[in-house]
Amino acid sequence: MLGGLVAVAFLPLLVMWVVIADVGTFAYFLGFAGYFLVAHVVLPGWVYIDATGRGSDSATAWTGACFLVPFVGFVVYYFVGQPDAAYEVDPSARAP
């Protein structure tokens, strides 16, 4: 669902740049879109999933830090904030 919302947000910009601008601007747009998806969707998503799977009480705070300061927040979480508990998967969430 989040991917669809991001696509809807970027679609008008994509159409505008393709119609008005040249290929260099389109490449810039694709680079920015890639950065945005990795830095503000994938990294915070991984931090939240990892922190909740390890039973962290501050999963939302680490996710927020990783979203606001993307790569620095991820590195700080990885070295400082990652709980020592092993990652546990909910048995009811497994595929049959």
C-alpha positions in Angstrom: 0.0 0.0 0.0 2.8 2.4 0.9 4.5 1.7 -2.5 1.3 2.6 -4.2 1.0 5.9 -2.3 4.6 6.7 -3.2 3.9 5.9 -6.9 0.9 8.1 -6.9 3.0 10.9 -5.4 5.8 10.6 -7.9 3.6 9.9 -11.0 2.6 13.6 -11.7 6.3 14.6 -11.4 7.3 11.8 -13.7 4.8 12.8 -16.4 5.8 16.5 -16.1 9.5 15.8 -16.4 9.1 13.4 -19.3 6.9 15.9 -21.2 8.8 19.1 -20.5 12.4 18.2 -19.8 15.2 16.2 -21.3 16.6 12.7 -20.5 19.1 14.2 -18.0 16.3 15.5 -15.9 14.5 12.2 -16.1 17.7 10.4 -14.9 17.8 12.9 -12.0 14.2 12.1 -11.1 14.9 8.3 -11.2 18.0 8.8 -8.9 15.9 10.9 -6.5 13.1 8.4 -6.5 15.6 5.5 -5.8 17.2 7.5 -2.9 13.8 8.3 -1.4 12.6 4.7 -1.6 15.7 3.3 0.0 16.4 6.1 2.6 12.8 6.8 3.7 10.9 3.5 3.1 13.2 0.5 3.0 15.7 1.4 5.8 13.1 2.6 8.3 10.9 -0.4 7.4 13.7 -2.8 8.1 14.6 -1.0 11.4 11.0 -1.3 12.6 10.6 -4.9 11.6 13.9 -5.8 13.2 13.3 -3.8 16.4 9.8 -5.3 16.9 11.0 -8.8 16.1 13.7 -8.5 18.8 11.3 -7.1 21.3 12.6 -3.5 21.5 10.5 -1.1 23.5 11.6 1.8 21.4 11.0 0.5 17.9 8.9 3.5 16.9 11.6 5.9 18.1 14.3 4.1 16.2 12.2 4.1 13.1 11.5 7.8 13.4 15.2 8.5 13.8 16.0 6.4 10.8 13.4 8.2 8.8 14.5 11.7 9.8 18.3 11.1 9.4 18.2 8.1 7.1 21.7 6.6 6.8 23.1 7.9 10.0 20.0 6.7 12.0 20.3 3.3 10.4 24.0 2.9 11.3 23.4 4.2 14.9 20.6 1.7 15.3 22.7 -1.1 13.9 25.6 -0.5 16.3 23.9 1.0 19.4 20.1 0.4 19.4 19.8 -3.1 18.2 18.7 -5.3 21.1 20.8 -8.3 22.0 17.8 -10.7 21.8 17.6 -13.0 18.9 15.1 -12.2 16.2 11.9 -14.2 16.8 9.2 -14.8 14.2 5.6 -15.2 15.3 4.7 -18.9 14.6 1.2 -17.8 13.5 2.7 -15.5 10.8 4.6 -18.3 9.0 3.4 -19.6 5.7 1.5 -23.0 5.8 
